[in-house]
């Protein structure tokens, strides 16, 4: 019985981490817009998930495609410009 409780606790822990990781960066603003020093709210229907599990939102597919040409540079630019 104890083994099943530990397994359930472990599974719930993994689910909790996955849910937290799914929360988008930059309060759902367009990451490419922020990299270009512009605040552009989005509905977060266009996204990209980094290899670190961070979710970034974009206003358009084109913005995401442009962002992905240099993701590390664009993330750094967005982080520098963005303020909560």
PDB file of N, CA, C and O in Angstrom, chain B, residues numbered from 101:
ATOM      1  N   UNK B 101       0.819  -1.194   0.000  1.00  0.00           N
ATOM      2  CA  UNK B 101       0.000   0.000   0.000  1.00  0.00           C
ATOM      3  C   UNK B 101       0.866   1.262   0.000  1.00  0.00           C
ATOM      4  O   UNK B 101       0.557   2.215  -0.714  1.00  0.00           O
ATOM      5  N   UNK B 102       1.935   1.282   0.782  1.00  0.00           N
ATOM      6  CA  UNK B 102       2.792   2.460   0.845  1.00  0.00           C
ATOM      7  C   UNK B 102       3.461   2.737  -0.496  1.00  0.00           C
ATOM      8  O   UNK B 102       3.652   3.892  -0.877  1.00  0.00           O
ATOM      9  N   UNK B 103       3.814   1.675  -1.205  1.00  0.00           N
ATOM     10  CA  UNK B 103       4.466   1.834  -2.500  1.00  0.00           C
ATOM     11  C   UNK B 103       3.546   2.577  -3.481  1.00  0.00           C
ATOM     12  O   UNK B 103       4.009   3.437  -4.230  1.00  0.00           O
ATOM     13  N   UNK B 104       2.259   2.253  -3.477  1.00  0.00           N
ATOM     14  CA  UNK B 104       1.327   2.918  -4.391  1.00  0.00           C
ATOM     15  C   UNK B 104       1.144   4.383  -4.014  1.00  0.00           C
ATOM     16  O   UNK B 104       0.958   5.219  -4.898  1.00  0.00           O
ATOM     17  N   UNK B 105       1.192   4.714  -2.739  1.00  0.00           N
ATOM     18  CA  UNK B 105       1.086   6.113  -2.310  1.00  0.00           C
ATOM     19  C   UNK B 105       2.297   6.908  -2.783  1.00  0.00           C
ATOM     20  O   UNK B 105       2.162   8.053  -3.216  1.00  0.00           O
ATOM     21  N   UNK B 106       3.466   6.309  -2.702  1.00  0.00           N
ATOM     22  CA  UNK B 106       4.663   6.988  -3.177  1.00  0.00           C
ATOM     23  C   UNK B 106       4.618   7.201  -4.682  1.00  0.00           C
ATOM     24  O   UNK B 106       5.015   8.256  -5.178  1.00  0.00           O
ATOM     25  N   UNK B 107       4.139   6.208  -5.398  1.00  0.00           N
ATOM     26  CA  UNK B 107       4.019   6.327  -6.846  1.00  0.00           C
ATOM     27  C   UNK B 107       3.033   7.434  -7.209  1.00  0.00           C
ATOM     28  O   UNK B 107       3.310   8.246  -8.092  1.00  0.00           O
ATOM     29  N   UNK B 108       1.897   7.472  -6.541  1.00  0.00           N
ATOM     30  CA  UNK B 108       0.902   8.525  -6.792  1.00  0.00           C
ATOM     31  C   UNK B 108       1.480   9.903  -6.494  1.00  0.00           C
ATOM     32  O   UNK B 108       1.261  10.843  -7.258  1.00  0.00           O
ATOM     33  N   UNK B 109       2.206  10.032  -5.408  1.00  0.00           N
ATOM     34  CA  UNK B 109       2.821  11.311  -5.041  1.00  0.00           C
ATOM     35  C   UNK B 109       3.835  11.733  -6.092  1.00  0.00           C
ATOM     36  O   UNK B 109       3.912  12.910  -6.445  1.00  0.00           O
ATOM     37  N   UNK B 110       4.613  10.780  -6.595  1.00  0.00           N
ATOM     38  CA  UNK B 110       5.604  11.087  -7.624  1.00  0.00           C
ATOM     39  C   UNK B 110       4.923  11.535  -8.914  1.00  0.00           C
ATOM     40  O   UNK B 110       5.360  12.501  -9.540  1.00  0.00           O
ATOM     41  N   UNK B 111       3.874  10.853  -9.311  1.00  0.00           N
ATOM     42  CA  UNK B 111       3.147  11.212 -10.528  1.00  0.00           C
ATOM     43  C   UNK B 111       2.523  12.596 -10.378  1.00  0.00           C
ATOM     44  O   UNK B 111       2.595  13.403 -11.305  1.00  0.00           O
ATOM     45  N   UNK B 112       1.923  12.883  -9.249  1.00  0.00           N
ATOM     46  CA  UNK B 112       1.332  14.196  -9.024  1.00  0.00           C
ATOM     47  C   UNK B 112       2.395  15.290  -9.042  1.00  0.00           C
ATOM     48  O   UNK B 112       2.142  16.392  -9.528  1.00  0.00           O
ATOM     49  N   UNK B 113       3.564  14.995  -8.522  1.00  0.00           N
ATOM     50  CA  UNK B 113       4.666  15.960  -8.563  1.00  0.00           C
ATOM     51  C   UNK B 113       5.087  16.271  -9.986  1.00  0.00           C
ATOM     52  O   UNK B 113       5.332  17.431 -10.318  1.00  0.00           O
ATOM     53  N   UNK B 114       5.175  15.259 -10.825  1.00  0.00           N
ATOM     54  CA  UNK B 114       5.534  15.459 -12.226  1.00  0.00           C
ATOM     55  C   UNK B 114       4.462  16.280 -12.931  1.00  0.00           C
ATOM     56  O   UNK B 114       4.789  17.172 -13.714  1.00  0.00           O
ATOM     57  N   UNK B 115       3.202  15.999 -12.671  1.00  0.00           N
ATOM     58  CA  UNK B 115       2.108  16.759 -13.277  1.00  0.00           C
ATOM     59  C   UNK B 115       2.160  18.217 -12.831  1.00  0.00           C
ATOM     60  O   UNK B 115       1.956  19.118 -13.644  1.00  0.00           O
ATOM     61  N   UNK B 116       2.429  18.454 -11.568  1.00  0.00           N
ATOM     62  CA  UNK B 116       2.494  19.827 -11.060  1.00  0.00           C
ATOM     63  C   UNK B 116       3.615  20.601 -11.737  1.00  0.00           C
ATOM     64  O   UNK B 116       3.433  21.767 -12.085  1.00  0.00           O
ATOM     65  N   UNK B 117       4.757  19.982 -11.927  1.00  0.00           N
ATOM     66  CA  UNK B 117       5.870  20.639 -12.601  1.00  0.00           C
ATOM     67  C   UNK B 117       5.505  20.920 -14.048  1.00  0.00           C
ATOM     68  O   UNK B 117       5.816  21.998 -14.555  1.00  0.00           O
ATOM     69  N   UNK B 118       4.853  19.984 -14.729  1.00  0.00           N
ATOM     70  CA  UNK B 118       4.455  20.173 -16.126  1.00  0.00           C
ATOM     71  C   UNK B 118       3.471  21.324 -16.260  1.00  0.00           C
ATOM     72  O   UNK B 118       3.564  22.103 -17.208  1.00  0.00           O
ATOM     73  N   UNK B 119       2.538  21.445 -15.337  1.00  0.00           N
ATOM     74  CA  UNK B 119       1.562  22.532 -15.382  1.00  0.00           C
ATOM     75  C   UNK B 119       2.261  23.868 -15.183  1.00  0.00           C
ATOM     76  O   UNK B 119       1.950  24.835 -15.879  1.00  0.00           O
ATOM     77  N   UNK B 120       3.199  23.940 -14.244  1.00  0.00           N
ATOM     78  CA  UNK B 120       3.933  25.174 -14.012  1.00  0.00           C
ATOM     79  C   UNK B 120       4.759  25.552 -15.236  1.00  0.00           C
ATOM     80  O   UNK B 120       4.839  26.730 -15.584  1.00  0.00           O
ATOM     81  N   UNK B 121       5.367  24.581 -15.886  1.00  0.00           N
ATOM     82  CA  UNK B 121       6.205  24.844 -17.038  1.00  0.00           C
ATOM     83  C   UNK B 121       5.390  25.364 -18.221  1.00  0.00           C
ATOM     84  O   UNK B 121       5.928  26.062 -19.080  1.00  0.00           O
ATOM     85  N   UNK B 122       4.116  25.039 -18.273  1.00  0.00           N
ATOM     86  CA  UNK B 122       3.280  25.440 -19.394  1.00  0.00           C
ATOM     87  C   UNK B 122       2.846  26.906 -19.323  1.00  0.00           C
ATOM     88  O   UNK B 122       2.294  27.425 -20.293  1.00  0.00           O
ATOM     89  N   UNK B 123       3.079  27.572 -18.214  1.00  0.00           N
ATOM     90  CA  UNK B 123       2.701  28.983 -18.071  1.00  0.00           C
ATOM     91  C   UNK B 123       3.582  29.827 -19.004  1.00  0.00           C
ATOM     92  O   UNK B 123       4.808  29.757 -18.914  1.00  0.00           O
ATOM     93  N   UNK B 124       2.983  30.617 -19.890  1.00  0.00           N
ATOM     94  CA  UNK B 124       3.778  31.368 -20.867  1.00  0.00           C
ATOM     95  C   UNK B 124       4.633  32.468 -20.242  1.00  0.00           C
ATOM     96  O   UNK B 124       4.282  33.057 -19.219  1.00  0.00           O
ATOM     97  N   UNK B 125       5.750  32.719 -20.885  1.00  0.00           N
ATOM     98  CA  UNK B 125       6.648  33.798 -20.480  1.00  0.00           C
ATOM     99  C   UNK B 125       6.048  35.150 -20.865  1.00  0.00           C
ATOM    100  O   UNK B 125       5.172  35.219 -21.728  1.00  0.00           O
ATOM    101  N   UNK B 126       6.503  36.190 -20.247  1.00  0.00           N
ATOM    102  CA  UNK B 126       6.187  37.577 -20.611  1.00  0.00           C
ATOM    103  C   UNK B 126       4.701  37.915 -20.578  1.00  0.00           C
ATOM    104  O   UNK B 126       4.233  38.756 -21.345  1.00  0.00           O
ATOM    105  N   UNK B 127       3.960  37.255 -19.685  1.00  0.00           N
ATOM    106  CA  UNK B 127       2.540  37.571 -19.502  1.00  0.00           C
ATOM    107  C   UNK B 127       1.770  37.552 -20.825  1.00  0.00           C
ATOM    108  O   UNK B 127       0.901  38.391 -21.063  1.00  0.00           O
ATOM    109  N   UNK B 128       2.101  36.585 -21.678  1.00  0.00           N
ATOM    110  CA  UNK B 128       1.439  36.367 -22.973  1.00  0.00           C
ATOM    111  C   UNK B 128       1.683  37.476 -23.991  1.00  0.00           C
ATOM    112  O   UNK B 128       0.933  37.585 -24.961  1.00  0.00           O
ATOM    113  N   UNK B 129       2.713  38.301 -23.798  1.00  0.00           N
ATOM    114  CA  UNK B 129       3.054  39.285 -24.831  1.00  0.00           C
ATOM    115  C   UNK B 129       3.867  38.596 -25.914  1.00  0.00           C
ATOM    116  O   UNK B 129       4.510  37.577 -25.659  1.00  0.00           O
ATOM    117  N   UNK B 130       3.841  39.150 -27.125  1.00  0.00           N
ATOM    118  CA  UNK B 130       4.582  38.585 -28.243  1.00  0.00           C
ATOM    119  C   UNK B 130       6.082  38.691 -27.969  1.00  0.00           C
ATOM    120  O   UNK B 130       6.618  39.786 -27.800  1.00  0.00           O
ATOM    121  N   UNK B 131       6.748  37.543 -27.928  1.00  0.00           N
ATOM    122  CA  UNK B 131       8.178  37.515 -27.632  1.00  0.00           C
ATOM    123  C   UNK B 131       8.989  38.241 -28.708  1.00  0.00           C
ATOM    124  O   UNK B 131       9.973  38.908 -28.389  1.00  0.00           O
ATOM    125  N   UNK B 132       8.593  38.121 -29.971  1.00  0.00           N
ATOM    126  CA  UNK B 132       9.310  38.822 -31.043  1.00  0.00           C
ATOM    127  C   UNK B 132       9.091  40.316 -30.915  1.00  0.00           C
ATOM    128  O   UNK B 132      10.019  41.098 -31.123  1.00  0.00           O
ATOM    129  N   UNK B 133       7.874  40.724 -30.576  1.00  0.00           N
ATOM    130  CA  UNK B 133       7.608  42.142 -30.347  1.00  0.00           C
ATOM    131  C   UNK B 133       8.503  42.704 -29.252  1.00  0.00           C
ATOM    132  O   UNK B 133       9.070  43.786 -29.401  1.00  0.00           O
ATOM    133  N   UNK B 134       8.627  41.972 -28.160  1.00  0.00           N
ATOM    134  CA  UNK B 134       9.482  42.424 -27.059  1.00  0.00           C
ATOM    135  C   UNK B 134      10.938  42.503 -27.489  1.00  0.00           C
ATOM    136  O   UNK B 134      11.650  43.430 -27.103  1.00  0.00           O
ATOM    137  N   UNK B 135      11.386  41.537 -28.288  1.00  0.00           N
ATOM    138  CA  UNK B 135      12.760  41.560 -28.785  1.00  0.00           C
ATOM    139  C   UNK B 135      12.994  42.798 -29.661  1.00  0.00           C
ATOM    140  O   UNK B 135      14.120  43.280 -29.783  1.00  0.00           O
ATOM    141  N   UNK B 136      11.901  43.307 -30.273  1.00  0.00           N
ATOM    142  CA  UNK B 136      11.968  44.505 -31.116  1.00  0.00           C
ATOM    143  C   UNK B 136      11.580  45.765 -30.326  1.00  0.00           C
ATOM    144  O   UNK B 136      11.364  46.830 -30.905  1.00  0.00           O
ATOM    145  N   UNK B 137      11.496  45.626 -28.998  1.00  0.00           N
ATOM    146  CA  UNK B 137      11.170  46.725 -28.084  1.00  0.00           C
ATOM    147  C   UNK B 137       9.774  47.282 -28.297  1.00  0.00           C
ATOM    148  O   UNK B 137       9.556  48.494 -28.298  1.00  0.00           O
ATOM    149  N   UNK B 138       8.812  46.340 -28.482  1.00  0.00           N
ATOM    150  CA  UNK B 138       7.404  46.714 -28.643  1.00  0.00           C
ATOM    151  C   UNK B 138       6.557  45.809 -27.754  1.00  0.00           C
ATOM    152  O   UNK B 138       6.816  44.609 -27.664  1.00  0.00           O
ATOM    153  N   UNK B 139       5.556  46.374 -27.105  1.00  0.00           N
ATOM    154  CA  UNK B 139       4.604  45.588 -26.324  1.00  0.00           C
ATOM    155  C   UNK B 139       3.426  45.221 -27.218  1.00  0.00           C
ATOM    156  O   UNK B 139       2.674  46.088 -27.663  1.00  0.00           O
ATOM    157  N   UNK B 140       3.275  43.907 -27.477  1.00  0.00           N
ATOM    158  CA  UNK B 140       2.188  43.433 -28.337  1.00  0.00           C
ATOM    159  C   UNK B 140       1.476  42.295 -27.603  1.00  0.00           C
ATOM    160  O   UNK B 140       1.981  41.173 -27.572  1.00  0.00           O
ATOM    161  N   UNK B 141       0.302  42.572 -27.007  1.00  0.00           N
ATOM    162  CA  UNK B 141      -0.444  41.509 -26.332  1.00  0.00           C
ATOM    163  C   UNK B 141      -0.897  40.444 -27.334  1.00  0.00           C
ATOM    164  O   UNK B 141      -1.170  40.758 -28.493  1.00  0.00           O
ATOM    165  N   UNK B 142      -0.976  39.202 -26.895  1.00  0.00           N
ATOM    166  CA  UNK B 142      -1.446  38.113 -27.758  1.00  0.00           C
ATOM    167  C   UNK B 142      -2.472  37.269 -27.016  1.00  0.00           C
ATOM    168  O   UNK B 142      -2.630  37.379 -25.800  1.00  0.00           O
ATOM    169  N   UNK B 143      -3.161  36.428 -27.769  1.00  0.00           N
ATOM    170  CA  UNK B 143      -4.042  35.445 -27.136  1.00  0.00           C
ATOM    171  C   UNK B 143      -3.284  34.135 -26.918  1.00  0.00           C
ATOM    172  O   UNK B 143      -3.843  33.150 -26.436  1.00  0.00           O
ATOM    173  N   UNK B 144      -2.017  34.145 -27.277  1.00  0.00           N
ATOM    174  CA  UNK B 144      -1.110  33.008 -27.070  1.00  0.00           C
ATOM    175  C   UNK B 144      -1.539  31.772 -27.883  1.00  0.00           C
ATOM    176  O   UNK B 144      -1.301  30.638 -27.469  1.00  0.00           O
ATOM    177  N   UNK B 145      -2.166  32.005 -29.035  1.00  0.00           N
ATOM    178  CA  UNK B 145      -2.551  30.873 -29.876  1.00  0.00           C
ATOM    179  C   UNK B 145      -1.384  30.388 -30.738  1.00  0.00           C
ATOM    180  O   UNK B 145      -1.407  29.263 -31.235  1.00  0.00           O
ATOM    181  N   UNK B 146      -0.362  31.236 -30.916  1.00  0.00           N
ATOM    182  CA  UNK B 146       0.857  30.843 -31.627  1.00  0.00           C
ATOM    183  C   UNK B 146       1.969  30.804 -30.588  1.00  0.00           C
ATOM    184  O   UNK B 146       2.293  31.823 -29.979  1.00  0.00           O
ATOM    185  N   UNK B 147       2.552  29.632 -30.388  1.00  0.00           N
ATOM    186  CA  UNK B 147       3.561  29.475 -29.337  1.00  0.00           C
ATOM    187  C   UNK B 147       4.780  28.702 -29.837  1.00  0.00           C
ATOM    188  O   UNK B 147       4.777  28.114 -30.918  1.00  0.00           O
ATOM    189  N   UNK B 148       5.800  28.727 -29.019  1.00  0.00           N
ATOM    190  CA  UNK B 148       6.997  27.911 -29.206  1.00  0.00           C
ATOM    191  C   UNK B 148       7.489  27.556 -27.817  1.00  0.00           C
ATOM    192  O   UNK B 148       7.499  28.405 -26.925  1.00  0.00           O
ATOM    193  N   UNK B 149       7.899  26.309 -27.624  1.00  0.00           N
ATOM    194  CA  UNK B 149       8.438  25.867 -26.338  1.00  0.00           C
ATOM    195  C   UNK B 149       9.932  25.609 -26.504  1.00  0.00           C
ATOM    196  O   UNK B 149      10.351  24.824 -27.354  1.00  0.00           O
ATOM    197  N   UNK B 150      10.720  26.280 -25.682  1.00  0.00           N
ATOM    198  CA  UNK B 150      12.176  26.131 -25.757  1.00  0.00           C
ATOM    199  C   UNK B 150      12.595  24.778 -25.212  1.00  0.00           C
ATOM    200  O   UNK B 150      11.799  24.064 -24.603  1.00  0.00           O
ATOM    201  N   UNK B 151      13.855  24.436 -25.440  1.00  0.00           N
ATOM    202  CA  UNK B 151      14.371  23.171 -24.907  1.00  0.00           C
ATOM    203  C   UNK B 151      14.447  23.188 -23.385  1.00  0.00           C
ATOM    204  O   UNK B 151      14.657  22.144 -22.766  1.00  0.00           O
ATOM    205  N   UNK B 152      14.279  24.355 -22.778  1.00  0.00           N
ATOM    206  CA  UNK B 152      14.236  24.482 -21.315  1.00  0.00           C
ATOM    207  C   UNK B 152      12.808  24.401 -20.792  1.00  0.00           C
ATOM    208  O   UNK B 152      12.574  24.545 -19.592  1.00  0.00           O
ATOM    209  N   UNK B 153      11.846  24.169 -21.696  1.00  0.00           N
ATOM    210  CA  UNK B 153      10.456  24.029 -21.295  1.00  0.00           C
ATOM    211  C   UNK B 153       9.697  25.332 -21.132  1.00  0.00           C
ATOM    212  O   UNK B 153       8.566  25.325 -20.646  1.00  0.00           O
ATOM    213  N   UNK B 154      10.291  26.449 -21.525  1.00  0.00           N
ATOM    214  CA  UNK B 154       9.605  27.741 -21.424  1.00  0.00           C
ATOM    215  C   UNK B 154       8.752  27.959 -22.664  1.00  0.00           C
ATOM    216  O   UNK B 154       9.175  27.684 -23.787  1.00  0.00           O
ATOM    217  N   UNK B 155       7.534  28.463 -22.438  1.00  0.00           N
ATOM    218  CA  UNK B 155       6.587  28.705 -23.521  1.00  0.00           C
ATOM    219  C   UNK B 155       6.591  30.194 -23.861  1.00  0.00           C
ATOM    220  O   UNK B 155       6.453  31.048 -22.984  1.00  0.00           O
ATOM    221  N   UNK B 156       6.754  30.487 -25.153  1.00  0.00           N
ATOM    222  CA  UNK B 156       6.761  31.859 -25.647  1.00  0.00           C
ATOM    223  C   UNK B 156       5.576  32.040 -26.590  1.00  0.00           C
ATOM    224  O   UNK B 156       5.285  31.163 -27.403  1.00  0.00           O
ATOM    225  N   UNK B 157       4.893  33.175 -26.480  1.00  0.00           N
ATOM    226  CA  UNK B 157       3.726  33.484 -27.298  1.00  0.00           C
ATOM    227  C   UNK B 157       4.115  34.455 -28.407  1.00  0.00           C
ATOM    228  O   UNK B 157       5.056  35.238 -28.275  1.00  0.00           O
ATOM    229  N   UNK B 158       3.352  34.380 -29.519  1.00  0.00           N
ATOM    230  CA  UNK B 158       3.601  35.241 -30.664  1.00  0.00           C
ATOM    231  C   UNK B 158       2.278  35.723 -31.236  1.00  0.00           C
ATOM    232  O   UNK B 158       1.261  35.036 -31.148  1.00  0.00           O
ATOM    233  N   UNK B 159       2.306  36.908 -31.819  1.00  0.00           N
ATOM    234  CA  UNK B 159       1.106  37.463 -32.433  1.00  0.00           C
ATOM    235  C   UNK B 159       0.759  36.796 -33.749  1.00  0.00           C
ATOM    236  O   UNK B 159      -0.412  36.734 -34.124  1.00  0.00           O
ATOM    237  N   UNK B 160       1.773  36.293 -34.459  1.00  0.00           N
ATOM    238  CA  UNK B 160       1.563  35.655 -35.764  1.00  0.00           C
ATOM    239  C   UNK B 160       2.579  34.530 -35.964  1.00  0.00           C
ATOM    240  O   UNK B 160       3.584  34.440 -35.259  1.00  0.00           O
ATOM    241  N   UNK B 161       2.287  33.679 -36.944  1.00  0.00           N
ATOM    242  CA  UNK B 161       3.240  32.632 -37.339  1.00  0.00           C
ATOM    243  C   UNK B 161       4.534  33.267 -37.852  1.00  0.00           C
ATOM    244  O   UNK B 161       5.628  32.772 -37.581  1.00  0.00           O
ATOM    245  N   UNK B 162       4.399  34.364 -38.592  1.00  0.00           N
ATOM    246  CA  UNK B 162       5.568  35.044 -39.140  1.00  0.00           C
ATOM    247  C   UNK B 162       6.482  35.553 -38.027  1.00  0.00           C
ATOM    248  O   UNK B 162       7.705  35.460 -38.130  1.00  0.00           O
ATOM    249  N   UNK B 163       5.883  36.093 -36.960  1.00  0.00           N
ATOM    250  CA  UNK B 163       6.680  36.570 -35.831  1.00  0.00           C
ATOM    251  C   UNK B 163       7.443  35.416 -35.189  1.00  0.00           C
ATOM    252  O   UNK B 163       8.613  35.558 -34.834  1.00  0.00           O
ATOM    253  N   UNK B 164       6.770  34.266 -35.042  1.00  0.00           N
ATOM    254  CA  UNK B 164       7.454  33.099 -34.468  1.00  0.00           C
ATOM    255  C   UNK B 164       8.587  32.643 -35.382  1.00  0.00           C
ATOM    256  O   UNK B 164       9.678  32.341 -34.898  1.00  0.00           O
ATOM    257  N   UNK B 165       8.356  32.586 -36.676  1.00  0.00           N
ATOM    258  CA  UNK B 165       9.390  32.153 -37.611  1.00  0.00           C
ATOM    259  C   UNK B 165      10.603  33.082 -37.570  1.00  0.00           C
ATOM    260  O   UNK B 165      11.745  32.626 -37.619  1.00  0.00           O
ATOM    261  N   UNK B 166      10.349  34.369 -37.482  1.00  0.00           N
ATOM    262  CA  UNK B 166      11.443  35.343 -37.392  1.00  0.00           C
ATOM    263  C   UNK B 166      12.211  35.159 -36.080  1.00  0.00           C
ATOM    264  O   UNK B 166      13.441  35.190 -36.067  1.00  0.00           O
ATOM    265  N   UNK B 167      11.497  34.972 -35.003  1.00  0.00           N
ATOM    266  CA  UNK B 167      12.091  34.760 -33.678  1.00  0.00           C
ATOM    267  C   UNK B 167      13.017  33.543 -33.691  1.00  0.00           C
ATOM    268  O   UNK B 167      14.099  33.570 -33.105  1.00  0.00           O
ATOM    269  N   UNK B 168      12.584  32.485 -34.361  1.00  0.00           N
ATOM    270  CA  UNK B 168      13.336  31.228 -34.360  1.00  0.00           C
ATOM    271  C   UNK B 168      14.582  31.260 -35.235  1.00  0.00           C
ATOM    272  O   UNK B 168      15.359  30.305 -35.224  1.00  0.00           O
ATOM    273  N   UNK B 169      14.791  32.326 -35.989  1.00  0.00           N
ATOM    274  CA  UNK B 169      16.036  32.472 -36.747  1.00  0.00           C
ATOM    275  C   UNK B 169      17.219  32.704 -35.816  1.00  0.00           C
ATOM    276  O   UNK B 169      18.354  32.369 -36.153  1.00  0.00           O
ATOM    277  N   UNK B 170      16.952  33.282 -34.634  1.00  0.00           N
ATOM    278  CA  UNK B 170      17.996  33.538 -33.633  1.00  0.00           C
ATOM    279  C   UNK B 170      17.358  33.540 -32.245  1.00  0.00           C
ATOM    280  O   UNK B 170      17.306  34.581 -31.591  1.00  0.00           O
ATOM    281  N   UNK B 171      16.870  32.377 -31.788  1.00  0.00           N
ATOM    282  CA  UNK B 171      16.107  32.354 -30.536  1.00  0.00           C
ATOM    283  C   UNK B 171      16.867  32.858 -29.312  1.00  0.00           C
ATOM    284  O   UNK B 171      16.295  33.588 -28.503  1.00  0.00           O
ATOM    285  N   UNK B 172      18.123  32.494 -29.153  1.00  0.00           N
ATOM    286  CA  UNK B 172      18.868  32.934 -27.963  1.00  0.00           C
ATOM    287  C   UNK B 172      19.001  34.459 -27.933  1.00  0.00           C
ATOM    288  O   UNK B 172      18.816  35.083 -26.888  1.00  0.00           O
ATOM    289  N   UNK B 173      19.319  35.046 -29.068  1.00  0.00           N
ATOM    290  CA  UNK B 173      19.449  36.502 -29.166  1.00  0.00           C
ATOM    291  C   UNK B 173      18.108  37.175 -28.907  1.00  0.00           C
ATOM    292  O   UNK B 173      18.040  38.174 -28.190  1.00  0.00           O
ATOM    293  N   UNK B 174      17.041  36.633 -29.487  1.00  0.00           N
ATOM    294  CA  UNK B 174      15.713  37.228 -29.315  1.00  0.00           C
ATOM    295  C   UNK B 174      15.188  37.068 -27.896  1.00  0.00           C
ATOM    296  O   UNK B 174      14.527  37.970 -27.381  1.00  0.00           O
ATOM    297  N   UNK B 175      15.465  35.945 -27.260  1.00  0.00           N
ATOM    298  CA  UNK B 175      15.059  35.774 -25.861  1.00  0.00           C
ATOM    299  C   UNK B 175      15.773  36.803 -24.996  1.00  0.00           C
ATOM    300  O   UNK B 175      15.154  37.439 -24.143  1.00  0.00           O
ATOM    301  N   UNK B 176      17.066  36.968 -25.214  1.00  0.00           N
ATOM    302  CA  UNK B 176      17.833  37.949 -24.429  1.00  0.00           C
ATOM    303  C   UNK B 176      17.285  39.358 -24.637  1.00  0.00           C
ATOM    304  O   UNK B 176      17.149  40.119 -23.679  1.00  0.00           O
ATOM    305  N   UNK B 177      16.970  39.711 -25.884  1.00  0.00           N
ATOM    306  CA  UNK B 177      16.409  41.033 -26.169  1.00  0.00           C
ATOM    307  C   UNK B 177      15.053  41.228 -25.524  1.00  0.00           C
ATOM    308  O   UNK B 177      14.767  42.291 -24.974  1.00  0.00           O
ATOM    309  N   UNK B 178      14.214  40.199 -25.591  1.00  0.00           N
ATOM    310  CA  UNK B 178      12.882  40.277 -24.981  1.00  0.00           C
ATOM    311  C   UNK B 178      12.990  40.411 -23.471  1.00  0.00           C
ATOM    312  O   UNK B 178      12.275  41.210 -22.866  1.00  0.00           O
ATOM    313  N   UNK B 179      13.880  39.635 -22.857  1.00  0.00           N
ATOM    314  CA  UNK B 179      14.052  39.701 -21.402  1.00  0.00           C
ATOM    315  C   UNK B 179      14.565  41.071 -20.965  1.00  0.00           C
ATOM    316  O   UNK B 179      14.170  41.576 -19.914  1.00  0.00           O
ATOM    317  N   UNK B 180      15.433  41.668 -21.758  1.00  0.00           N
ATOM    318  CA  UNK B 180      15.976  42.992 -21.427  1.00  0.00           C
ATOM    319  C   UNK B 180      14.889  44.064 -21.493  1.00  0.00           C
ATOM    320  O   UNK B 180      14.834  44.945 -20.634  1.00  0.00           O
ATOM    321  N   UNK B 181      14.030  43.994 -22.501  1.00  0.00           N
ATOM    322  CA  UNK B 181      13.003  45.025 -22.700  1.00  0.00           C
ATOM    323  C   UNK B 181      11.785  44.838 -21.807  1.00  0.00           C
ATOM    324  O   UNK B 181      11.207  45.813 -21.329  1.00  0.00           O
ATOM    325  N   UNK B 182      11.396  43.591 -21.583  1.00  0.00           N
ATOM    326  CA  UNK B 182      10.147  43.303 -20.877  1.00  0.00           C
ATOM    327  C   UNK B 182      10.200  43.732 -19.423  1.00  0.00           C
ATOM    328  O   UNK B 182      11.217  43.578 -18.746  1.00  0.00           O
ATOM    329  N   UNK B 183       9.086  44.271 -18.958  1.00  0.00           N
ATOM    330  CA  UNK B 183       8.942  44.551 -17.523  1.00  0.00           C
ATOM    331  C   UNK B 183       7.537  44.157 -17.109  1.00  0.00           C
ATOM    332  O   UNK B 183       6.565  44.526 -17.768  1.00  0.00           O
ATOM    333  N   UNK B 184       7.425  43.405 -16.016  1.00  0.00           N
ATOM    334  CA  UNK B 184       6.101  42.934 -15.577  1.00  0.00           C
ATOM    335  C   UNK B 184       5.201  44.059 -15.093  1.00  0.00           C
ATOM    336  O   UNK B 184       4.063  43.811 -14.695  1.00  0.00           O
TER     337      UNK B 184
END
